Amino acid sequence: MKFRLALVGALASAVVGFALSATVPSPAAADMRIAGDPGGEVASYVRKFEAVRASGERVIIDGPCLSACTLLLGIVPRDHICVTHQAVLGFHAASYYDDASRSLVPTREGSRLVMQVYPPAIRSWIVRHGARPRAGGDVPGLPLAAVRAAQLL
């Protein structure tokens, strides 16, 4: 008899819990807002945006998103990215910090790998507008090609 009462109580509790969960909205995933991100180390941005993708968060670009920040375009689903009229995307050749020269040094291999992350439309824009190592040699100063995000997305 005690078992039957316990079972009935557990079932009643489960039904009430299910009914409440169906009628009470669950908290939505938080939005990530980018309002001035200069970029940084590629691997950390890849990890960050993979976590955003896995969480289902939306990303709102509301200002400059430069360098490694733009990797979100190839990692976060397009339908989870929103841009405002202030959103700017900036692309440049991949580089690494050289301790000996104490400067950023462009890397063709790094640029090739980063380009593979971007969707085809973004790669095409980058190829048309520069922001990649020149065939003739080093890229002085890592020139930045910037575009209003609304033009690409």
Order of alpha helices (4+ residues) and beta strands (2+ residues): alpha-beta-alpha-beta-beta-alpha-beta-beta-beta-beta-alpha-alpha-beta-alpha
